Amino acid sequence: MPTSKSGANKKQKPLIKKPYLKGKAFSRLALKRGLRILGYLVLSAVLFFFLGQLLVIDIDWLRTIINLVVIAAFAGLLYSTGARDGEGDVAFAEIALIRQADGREVTREDLERCFHPYKGFVTAFSGALLIVLICLAYALQAVKDTYVLGPLPSWVAAYETRADIGPALLYYHDRAAFGLADALRMVVRLLIFPFVNIAGVRNADAILIVERLSPLLVLVAPMSYGVGYARGERFRALIHSGIASNAKRAARKRRKAAASRQQQRKEPRQLV
């Protein structure tokens, strides 16, 4: 008696893979698509700047789940984008191979458009390179957060002229200038905002670890594009399998219809 697993394997339709012309992983098209990846990252930082407070929740487990969902959704968006580009490049590569077999010229631009398993990762890394360098520049100088003194209430101003406590109160007017490190910190935290939010704004040690890992964390979503692109060959095979399955189903219906018509012609007609 076959098991359920073997039954599932029998029902699973084989994938139909057609030969294609393998392209180049490093190409101008990959770099051009990388600008789109960069645009996604910049757009995410802008959205977190305006909507990030909606993800700040005091309940730790709920905050963690919501931010993980945001990370997964962003990665899923880039995965689907990469899968669509990969499937399209496989389709183009199949046509390019037919053209090459017919003796027609395959240009450099055509070869750059053809599918290569690593092209998606090249696209993702080229698009995220600038962001990675920014995160790396800050990660090398990231330090643990320290809190500064807040402003004094207005009624304390009269005591600042007293010799005994005036110098101590003047300390509250010392303000550190907004420097390059502060600008980098703000940009990096926006780029990896869900990870920072998972760590918790009050957990300075965890935030420091996240900031030092920011060059890797910022690559989580872009690398999803590369994974999706590499799966483009399988998605193209699924399309071929679906087309073949539909063709077989249509042919089966035609045969049944033809057999039914032939049977009707063979049946003797009743004479009145």
Buried (B, 14 or more C-beta within 10 A) or exposed (E): EEEEEEEEEEEEEEEBBEEBBBBBBEBEBBEEBBEBBBEBBBEBBEBBBEEBEEBEBEEEEEBBEBBEEBBBEBBEBBBEBBBBBBBBBBBBBBBBBBBBEEEEEBEEEBBBBBBBBBBBBBBBBBBBBEBBEBBBBBBEEBEEBEEEEEEBEEEEEEEBEEEEEEEEBEEBEEEEEEEEEEEBBBBBBBBBBBBBBBBBEEBBEBBBEBBBBBBBBBBBBBBBBBBBBBBBBBBBBBBBBEEEEEEEEEEEEEEEEEEEEEEEEEEEEEEE
